[in-house]
Amino acid sequence: MWSKLCNFLHDIAGVPSYKRYLEHLAKHHPNQEPLSEKEFHRQATDKKYGGGSIRRCC
């Protein structure tokens, strides 16, 4: 129950799922080597926040 709720809230907040990324990669791109979890989250953060190009909070 809590796991499903957490997944739902992460989806709403736009938090990417490394597990879903791995499942997608295995299904659609089986020959591609997956990113490490750290690199996956770094790329997701860069994509969401402009890769460090934002220099202010608002």
PDB file of N, CA, C and O in Angstrom:
ATOM      1  N   MET A   1       0.827  -1.196   0.000  1.00  0.00           N
ATOM      2  CA  MET A   1       0.000   0.000   0.000  1.00  0.00           C
ATOM      3  C   MET A   1       0.870   1.259   0.000  1.00  0.00           C
ATOM      4  O   MET A   1       0.697   2.134  -0.849  1.00  0.00           O
ATOM      5  N   TRP A   2       1.807   1.351   0.953  1.00  0.00           N
ATOM      6  CA  TRP A   2       2.655   2.546   1.034  1.00  0.00           C
ATOM      7  C   TRP A   2       3.524   2.692  -0.201  1.00  0.00           C
ATOM      8  O   TRP A   2       3.768   3.803  -0.671  1.00  0.00           O
ATOM      9  N   SER A   3       3.984   1.576  -0.719  1.00  0.00           N
ATOM     10  CA  SER A   3       4.836   1.602  -1.906  1.00  0.00           C
ATOM     11  C   SER A   3       4.081   2.198  -3.093  1.00  0.00           C
ATOM     12  O   SER A   3       4.624   3.017  -3.835  1.00  0.00           O
ATOM     13  N   LYS A   4       2.835   1.784  -3.265  1.00  0.00           N
ATOM     14  CA  LYS A   4       2.019   2.307  -4.365  1.00  0.00           C
ATOM     15  C   LYS A   4       1.746   3.792  -4.169  1.00  0.00           C
ATOM     16  O   LYS A   4       1.775   4.565  -5.126  1.00  0.00           O
ATOM     17  N   LEU A   5       1.484   4.187  -2.938  1.00  0.00           N
ATOM     18  CA  LEU A   5       1.240   5.594  -2.647  1.00  0.00           C
ATOM     19  C   LEU A   5       2.485   6.427  -2.929  1.00  0.00           C
ATOM     20  O   LEU A   5       2.397   7.499  -3.526  1.00  0.00           O
ATOM     21  N   CYS A   6       3.636   5.937  -2.502  1.00  0.00           N
ATOM     22  CA  CYS A   6       4.894   6.652  -2.760  1.00  0.00           C
ATOM     23  C   CYS A   6       5.154   6.772  -4.256  1.00  0.00           C
ATOM     24  O   CYS A   6       5.549   7.836  -4.735  1.00  0.00           O
ATOM     25  N   ASN A   7       4.936   5.688  -4.998  1.00  0.00           N
ATOM     26  CA  ASN A   7       5.116   5.740  -6.450  1.00  0.00           C
ATOM     27  C   ASN A   7       4.181   6.762  -7.079  1.00  0.00           C
ATOM     28  O   ASN A   7       4.589   7.521  -7.958  1.00  0.00           O
ATOM     29  N   PHE A   8       2.933   6.785  -6.633  1.00  0.00           N
ATOM     30  CA  PHE A   8       1.954   7.739  -7.145  1.00  0.00           C
ATOM     31  C   PHE A   8       2.399   9.176  -6.868  1.00  0.00           C
ATOM     32  O   PHE A   8       2.348  10.025  -7.758  1.00  0.00           O
ATOM     33  N   LEU A   9       2.831   9.445  -5.645  1.00  0.00           N
ATOM     34  CA  LEU A   9       3.269  10.795  -5.292  1.00  0.00           C
ATOM     35  C   LEU A   9       4.531  11.192  -6.055  1.00  0.00           C
ATOM     36  O   LEU A   9       4.677  12.350  -6.447  1.00  0.00           O
ATOM     37  N   HIS A  10       5.433  10.256  -6.267  1.00  0.00           N
ATOM     38  CA  HIS A  10       6.632  10.541  -7.060  1.00  0.00           C
ATOM     39  C   HIS A  10       6.251  10.878  -8.496  1.00  0.00           C
ATOM     40  O   HIS A  10       6.834  11.778  -9.101  1.00  0.00           O
ATOM     41  N   ASP A  11       5.275  10.157  -9.043  1.00  0.00           N
ATOM     42  CA  ASP A  11       4.812  10.451 -10.402  1.00  0.00           C
ATOM     43  C   ASP A  11       4.242  11.860 -10.494  1.00  0.00           C
ATOM     44  O   ASP A  11       4.532  12.590 -11.441  1.00  0.00           O
ATOM     45  N   ILE A  12       3.443  12.238  -9.526  1.00  0.00           N
ATOM     46  CA  ILE A  12       2.843  13.576  -9.521  1.00  0.00           C
ATOM     47  C   ILE A  12       3.921  14.650  -9.414  1.00  0.00           C
ATOM     48  O   ILE A  12       3.848  15.682 -10.083  1.00  0.00           O
ATOM     49  N   ALA A  13       4.916  14.404  -8.575  1.00  0.00           N
ATOM     50  CA  ALA A  13       5.980  15.390  -8.355  1.00  0.00           C
ATOM     51  C   ALA A  13       7.015  15.388  -9.473  1.00  0.00           C
ATOM     52  O   ALA A  13       7.882  16.261  -9.518  1.00  0.00           O
ATOM     53  N   GLY A  14       6.932  14.412 -10.377  1.00  0.00           N
ATOM     54  CA  GLY A  14       7.896  14.359 -11.471  1.00  0.00           C
ATOM     55  C   GLY A  14       9.218  13.718 -11.097  1.00  0.00           C
ATOM     56  O   GLY A  14      10.230  13.949 -11.758  1.00  0.00           O
ATOM     57  N   VAL A  15       9.218  12.913 -10.040  1.00  0.00           N
ATOM     58  CA  VAL A  15      10.436  12.217  -9.624  1.00  0.00           C
ATOM     59  C   VAL A  15      10.581  10.973 -10.504  1.00  0.00           C
ATOM     60  O   VAL A  15       9.685  10.130 -10.528  1.00  0.00           O
ATOM     61  N   PRO A  16      11.686  10.849 -11.219  1.00  0.00           N
ATOM     62  CA  PRO A  16      11.838   9.712 -12.124  1.00  0.00           C
ATOM     63  C   PRO A  16      12.084   8.405 -11.368  1.00  0.00           C
ATOM     64  O   PRO A  16      12.622   8.403 -10.261  1.00  0.00           O
ATOM     65  N   SER A  17      11.682   7.306 -11.982  1.00  0.00           N
ATOM     66  CA  SER A  17      11.852   5.988 -11.375  1.00  0.00           C
ATOM     67  C   SER A  17      12.965   5.231 -12.086  1.00  0.00           C
ATOM     68  O   SER A  17      12.855   4.928 -13.274  1.00  0.00           O
ATOM     69  N   TYR A  18      14.020   4.932 -11.369  1.00  0.00           N
ATOM     70  CA  TYR A  18      15.133   4.180 -11.943  1.00  0.00           C
ATOM     71  C   TYR A  18      14.676   2.772 -12.315  1.00  0.00           C
ATOM     72  O   TYR A  18      15.090   2.231 -13.340  1.00  0.00           O
ATOM     73  N   LYS A  19      13.827   2.185 -11.488  1.00  0.00           N
ATOM     74  CA  LYS A  19      13.318   0.835 -11.767  1.00  0.00           C
ATOM     75  C   LYS A  19      12.546   0.819 -13.086  1.00  0.00           C
ATOM     76  O   LYS A  19      12.743  -0.073 -13.912  1.00  0.00           O
ATOM     77  N   ARG A  20      11.667   1.807 -13.282  1.00  0.00           N
ATOM     78  CA  ARG A  20      10.909   1.868 -14.539  1.00  0.00           C
ATOM     79  C   ARG A  20      11.814   2.135 -15.727  1.00  0.00           C
ATOM     80  O   ARG A  20      11.584   1.620 -16.821  1.00  0.00           O
ATOM     81  N   TYR A  21      12.849   2.945 -15.511  1.00  0.00           N
ATOM     82  CA  TYR A  21      13.835   3.198 -16.562  1.00  0.00           C
ATOM     83  C   TYR A  21      14.494   1.891 -16.989  1.00  0.00           C
ATOM     84  O   TYR A  21      14.627   1.626 -18.184  1.00  0.00           O
ATOM     85  N   LEU A  22      14.911   1.068 -16.019  1.00  0.00           N
ATOM     86  CA  LEU A  22      15.548  -0.209 -16.332  1.00  0.00           C
ATOM     87  C   LEU A  22      14.588  -1.151 -17.060  1.00  0.00           C
ATOM     88  O   LEU A  22      14.984  -1.843 -17.997  1.00  0.00           O
ATOM     89  N   GLU A  23      13.325  -1.173 -16.625  1.00  0.00           N
ATOM     90  CA  GLU A  23      12.331  -2.020 -17.286  1.00  0.00           C
ATOM     91  C   GLU A  23      12.113  -1.575 -18.729  1.00  0.00           C
ATOM     92  O   GLU A  23      12.049  -2.408 -19.633  1.00  0.00           O
ATOM     93  N   HIS A  24      12.000  -0.274 -18.947  1.00  0.00           N
ATOM     94  CA  HIS A  24      11.821   0.267 -20.299  1.00  0.00           C
ATOM     95  C   HIS A  24      13.027  -0.061 -21.170  1.00  0.00           C
ATOM     96  O   HIS A  24      12.879  -0.481 -22.318  1.00  0.00           O
ATOM     97  N   LEU A  25      14.203   0.131 -20.626  1.00  0.00           N
ATOM     98  CA  LEU A  25      15.434  -0.124 -21.373  1.00  0.00           C
ATOM     99  C   LEU A  25      15.525  -1.596 -21.783  1.00  0.00           C
ATOM    100  O   LEU A  25      15.880  -1.906 -22.920  1.00  0.00           O
ATOM    101  N   ALA A  26      15.206  -2.490 -20.863  1.00  0.00           N
ATOM    102  CA  ALA A  26      15.266  -3.927 -21.165  1.00  0.00           C
ATOM    103  C   ALA A  26      14.259  -4.318 -22.242  1.00  0.00           C
ATOM    104  O   ALA A  26      14.540  -5.172 -23.083  1.00  0.00           O
ATOM    105  N   LYS A  27      13.092  -3.694 -22.212  1.00  0.00           N
ATOM    106  CA  LYS A  27      12.033  -4.041 -23.168  1.00  0.00           C
ATOM    107  C   LYS A  27      12.265  -3.426 -24.547  1.00  0.00           C
ATOM    108  O   LYS A  27      12.092  -4.096 -25.565  1.00  0.00           O
ATOM    109  N   HIS A  28      12.659  -2.149 -24.581  1.00  0.00           N
ATOM    110  CA  HIS A  28      12.724  -1.418 -25.849  1.00  0.00           C
ATOM    111  C   HIS A  28      14.129  -1.227 -26.403  1.00  0.00           C
ATOM    112  O   HIS A  28      14.287  -1.000 -27.602  1.00  0.00           O
ATOM    113  N   HIS A  29      15.140  -1.313 -25.570  1.00  0.00           N
ATOM    114  CA  HIS A  29      16.528  -1.080 -25.988  1.00  0.00           C
ATOM    115  C   HIS A  29      17.448  -2.115 -25.330  1.00  0.00           C
ATOM    116  O   HIS A  29      18.353  -1.745 -24.582  1.00  0.00           O
ATOM    117  N   PRO A  30      17.230  -3.400 -25.600  1.00  0.00           N
ATOM    118  CA  PRO A  30      17.967  -4.446 -24.876  1.00  0.00           C
ATOM    119  C   PRO A  30      19.482  -4.432 -25.096  1.00  0.00           C
ATOM    120  O   PRO A  30      20.225  -4.969 -24.274  1.00  0.00           O
ATOM    121  N   ASN A  31      19.943  -3.837 -26.174  1.00  0.00           N
ATOM    122  CA  ASN A  31      21.384  -3.816 -26.446  1.00  0.00           C
ATOM    123  C   ASN A  31      22.091  -2.609 -25.836  1.00  0.00           C
ATOM    124  O   ASN A  31      23.319  -2.523 -25.867  1.00  0.00           O
ATOM    125  N   GLN A  32      21.323  -1.686 -25.286  1.00  0.00           N
ATOM    126  CA  GLN A  32      21.896  -0.468 -24.712  1.00  0.00           C
ATOM    127  C   GLN A  32      22.268  -0.703 -23.249  1.00  0.00           C
ATOM    128  O   GLN A  32      21.493  -1.277 -22.483  1.00  0.00           O
ATOM    129  N   GLU A  33      23.454  -0.256 -22.877  1.00  0.00           N
ATOM    130  CA  GLU A  33      23.892  -0.390 -21.485  1.00  0.00           C
ATOM    131  C   GLU A  33      23.202   0.679 -20.635  1.00  0.00           C
ATOM    132  O   GLU A  33      23.205   1.853 -21.005  1.00  0.00           O
ATOM    133  N   PRO A  34      22.610   0.290 -19.503  1.00  0.00           N
ATOM    134  CA  PRO A  34      21.911   1.274 -18.674  1.00  0.00           C
ATOM    135  C   PRO A  34      22.875   2.213 -17.952  1.00  0.00           C
ATOM    136  O   PRO A  34      24.025   1.872 -17.677  1.00  0.00           O
ATOM    137  N   LEU A  35      22.367   3.395 -17.659  1.00  0.00           N
ATOM    138  CA  LEU A  35      23.110   4.340 -16.837  1.00  0.00           C
ATOM    139  C   LEU A  35      23.155   3.809 -15.407  1.00  0.00           C
ATOM    140  O   LEU A  35      22.300   3.022 -15.000  1.00  0.00           O
ATOM    141  N   SER A  36      24.148   4.242 -14.660  1.00  0.00           N
ATOM    142  CA  SER A  36      24.140   3.927 -13.230  1.00  0.00           C
ATOM    143  C   SER A  36      22.987   4.708 -12.600  1.00  0.00           C
ATOM    144  O   SER A  36      22.498   5.678 -13.179  1.00  0.00           O
ATOM    145  N   GLU A  37      22.564   4.289 -11.436  1.00  0.00           N
ATOM    146  CA  GLU A  37      21.459   4.993 -10.781  1.00  0.00           C
ATOM    147  C   GLU A  37      21.833   6.446 -10.505  1.00  0.00           C
ATOM    148  O   GLU A  37      21.004   7.344 -10.654  1.00  0.00           O
ATOM    149  N   LYS A  38      23.068   6.672 -10.106  1.00  0.00           N
ATOM    150  CA  LYS A  38      23.533   8.032  -9.829  1.00  0.00           C
ATOM    151  C   LYS A  38      23.487   8.888 -11.096  1.00  0.00           C
ATOM    152  O   LYS A  38      23.008  10.022 -11.060  1.00  0.00           O
ATOM    153  N   GLU A  39      23.982   8.353 -12.210  1.00  0.00           N
ATOM    154  CA  GLU A  39      23.983   9.098 -13.467  1.00  0.00           C
ATOM    155  C   GLU A  39      22.553   9.320 -13.974  1.00  0.00           C
ATOM    156  O   GLU A  39      22.247  10.380 -14.521  1.00  0.00           O
ATOM    157  N   PHE A  40      21.685   8.330 -13.794  1.00  0.00           N
ATOM    158  CA  PHE A  40      20.281   8.466 -14.184  1.00  0.00           C
ATOM    159  C   PHE A  40      19.635   9.654 -13.476  1.00  0.00           C
ATOM    160  O   PHE A  40      18.974  10.479 -14.107  1.00  0.00           O
ATOM    161  N   HIS A  41      19.832   9.731 -12.160  1.00  0.00           N
ATOM    162  CA  HIS A  41      19.225  10.823 -11.394  1.00  0.00           C
ATOM    163  C   HIS A  41      19.887  12.164 -11.718  1.00  0.00           C
ATOM    164  O   HIS A  41      19.217  13.197 -11.718  1.00  0.00           O
ATOM    165  N   ARG A  42      21.175  12.162 -11.989  1.00  0.00           N
ATOM    166  CA  ARG A  42      21.859  13.396 -12.375  1.00  0.00           C
ATOM    167  C   ARG A  42      21.275  13.930 -13.687  1.00  0.00           C
ATOM    168  O   ARG A  42      20.991  15.122 -13.801  1.00  0.00           O
ATOM    169  N   GLN A  43      21.098  13.054 -14.670  1.00  0.00           N
ATOM    170  CA  GLN A  43      20.539  13.486 -15.955  1.00  0.00           C
ATOM    171  C   GLN A  43      19.101  13.967 -15.800  1.00  0.00           C
ATOM    172  O   GLN A  43      18.706  14.953 -16.423  1.00  0.00           O
ATOM    173  N   ALA A  44      18.316  13.278 -14.974  1.00  0.00           N
ATOM    174  CA  ALA A  44      16.932  13.684 -14.749  1.00  0.00           C
ATOM    175  C   ALA A  44      16.873  15.060 -14.088  1.00  0.00           C
ATOM    176  O   ALA A  44      16.036  15.887 -14.448  1.00  0.00           O
ATOM    177  N   THR A  45      17.749  15.302 -13.134  1.00  0.00           N
ATOM    178  CA  THR A  45      17.798  16.603 -12.461  1.00  0.00           C
ATOM    179  C   THR A  45      18.237  17.695 -13.428  1.00  0.00           C
ATOM    180  O   THR A  45      17.662  18.783 -13.441  1.00  0.00           O
ATOM    181  N   ASP A  46      19.247  17.411 -14.233  1.00  0.00           N
ATOM    182  CA  ASP A  46      19.706  18.383 -15.227  1.00  0.00           C
ATOM    183  C   ASP A  46      18.596  18.708 -16.217  1.00  0.00           C
ATOM    184  O   ASP A  46      18.412  19.866 -16.592  1.00  0.00           O
ATOM    185  N   LYS A  47      17.855  17.687 -16.641  1.00  0.00           N
ATOM    186  CA  LYS A  47      16.762  17.898 -17.591  1.00  0.00           C
ATOM    187  C   LYS A  47      15.663  18.756 -16.960  1.00  0.00           C
ATOM    188  O   LYS A  47      15.123  19.658 -17.600  1.00  0.00           O
ATOM    189  N   LYS A  48      15.341  18.465 -15.705  1.00  0.00           N
ATOM    190  CA  LYS A  48      14.259  19.186 -15.031  1.00  0.00           C
ATOM    191  C   LYS A  48      14.633  20.630 -14.715  1.00  0.00           C
ATOM    192  O   LYS A  48      13.799  21.529 -14.825  1.00  0.00           O
ATOM    193  N   TYR A  49      15.887  20.854 -14.321  1.00  0.00           N
ATOM    194  CA  TYR A  49      16.291  22.180 -13.863  1.00  0.00           C
ATOM    195  C   TYR A  49      17.263  22.884 -14.793  1.00  0.00           C
ATOM    196  O   TYR A  49      17.912  23.846 -14.384  1.00  0.00           O
ATOM    197  N   GLY A  50      17.377  22.436 -16.017  1.00  0.00           N
ATOM    198  CA  GLY A  50      18.175  23.157 -16.999  1.00  0.00           C
ATOM    199  C   GLY A  50      19.658  22.874 -16.961  1.00  0.00           C
ATOM    200  O   GLY A  50      20.431  23.653 -17.520  1.00  0.00           O
ATOM    201  N   GLY A  51      20.089  21.812 -16.338  1.00  0.00           N
ATOM    202  CA  GLY A  51      21.499  21.425 -16.362  1.00  0.00           C
ATOM    203  C   GLY A  51      22.441  22.442 -15.766  1.00  0.00           C
ATOM    204  O   GLY A  51      23.566  22.602 -16.239  1.00  0.00           O
ATOM    205  N   GLY A  52      22.001  23.127 -14.739  1.00  0.00           N
ATOM    206  CA  GLY A  52      22.873  24.089 -14.079  1.00  0.00           C
ATOM    207  C   GLY A  52      22.822  25.478 -14.679  1.00  0.00           C
ATOM    208  O   GLY A  52      23.563  26.363 -14.251  1.00  0.00           O
ATOM    209  N   SER A  53      21.955  25.687 -15.669  1.00  0.00           N
ATOM    210  CA  SER A  53      21.891  27.003 -16.305  1.00  0.00           C
ATOM    211  C   SER A  53      21.072  28.008 -15.497  1.00  0.00           C
ATOM    212  O   SER A  53      21.144  29.211 -15.748  1.00  0.00           O
ATOM    213  N   ILE A  54      20.297  27.523 -14.531  1.00  0.00           N
ATOM    214  CA  ILE A  54      19.510  28.421 -13.688  1.00  0.00           C
ATOM    215  C   ILE A  54      20.403  28.933 -12.565  1.00  0.00           C
ATOM    216  O   ILE A  54      20.993  28.142 -11.829  1.00  0.00           O
ATOM    217  N   ARG A  55      20.504  30.232 -12.433  1.00  0.00           N
ATOM    218  CA  ARG A  55      21.396  30.836 -11.441  1.00  0.00           C
ATOM    219  C   ARG A  55      20.649  31.514 -10.294  1.00  0.00           C
ATOM    220  O   ARG A  55      21.258  32.196  -9.470  1.00  0.00           O
ATOM    221  N   ARG A  56      19.345  31.329 -10.244  1.00  0.00           N
ATOM    222  CA  ARG A  56      18.561  31.958  -9.187  1.00  0.00           C
ATOM    223  C   ARG A  56      17.467  30.999  -8.739  1.00  0.00           C
ATOM    224  O   ARG A  56      17.207  29.998  -9.407  1.00  0.00           O
ATOM    225  N   CYS A  57      16.832  31.294  -7.627  1.00  0.00           N
ATOM    226  CA  CYS A  57      15.811  30.383  -7.111  1.00  0.00           C
ATOM    227  C   CYS A  57      14.423  30.665  -7.675  1.00  0.00           C
ATOM    228  O   CYS A  57      13.593  29.757  -7.713  1.00  0.00           O
ATOM    229  N   CYS A  58      14.141  31.882  -8.111  1.00  0.00           N
ATOM    230  CA  CYS A  58      12.786  32.228  -8.554  1.00  0.00           C
ATOM    231  C   CYS A  58      12.767  32.899  -9.905  1.00  0.00           C
ATOM    232  O   CYS A  58      11.697  33.247 -10.406  1.00  0.00           O
TER     233      CYS A  58
END
